[in-house]
Amino acid sequence: MMKTRGRGRPAFSPIRNNLVELLFFVGEGYGYELYKKYIQVFHKTTMRSVYYHLNKGVELGVFKIEKIENIPGSYSWGEGVRRVVFTLGENAEPKKDTRVLKRLKIVEKNNP
């Protein structure tokens, strides 16, 4: 007998896995901050893709929303910004890759 696979696409993403590694070493962060670190530690990607994978990760339990901050200010799009802070969720399985930690230290040393 053949084993049947579940329908649909598998819930696997290299970008989401890289974000798990990044959040494991950083602890918490909001979308744009994680995007800036992501493109310095890993390969280039779009900000939209990072936000998509953060939100999809919340649905899958890989990430959780720690808090939502409303930052007042005068921006071209309005009077404030909503900052969503993410942390690792219950379903996150970080590989604890020390290469990511080394790259983070290099990036932080070059950009204090």
Secondary structure as UniProt FT lines:
FT   HELIX           14..26
FT   STRAND          29..30
FT   HELIX           31..41
FT   HELIX           47..60
FT   STRAND          63..75
FT   TURN            76..77
FT   STRAND          78..88
FT   TURN            90..91
FT   HELIX           98..110
//
